[in-house]
Amino acid sequence: MVLSVSPAIAADPASHGEAMMDHSSMSDHAGMHGQASMAASGQGLINSVDPSQGVVNITHEPMPALNWPEMTMDLPVVEGVDLESIQAGDAVRFRVELGADQVYRITEIETMP
């Protein structure tokens, strides 16, 4: 299976709407090269934060452990992650983990100095 991300879609947060990505096919992308990780850390730039919905829109650097290229996406956060201290324009470090529902969620996030 070949997975491609259109640069126009990946670069335009409006094209995602509020939809969450199902990453089950992305985690399978490792295929014959070994199993993709179920958790990884990354760095990115926050585009928007919706604390009431528990979602951030982030443009992140490539995440080789997940076979993810650089892209812009909505990522939900787990309960207990403080989004009140995060705002659009912040450079952040974050950690995502794959849930039983095959959706990656941010489990930790912090602003970078």
Secondary structure, 3 states (H helix, E strand, C coil): CCCCCCHHHHHCHHHCCCCCCCCHHHHHCCHHHCCCCCEEEEEEEEEEEECCCCEEEEEECCEHHHCECCEEEEEEECCCCCCCCCCCCCEEEEEEEECCCCCEEEEEEEECC
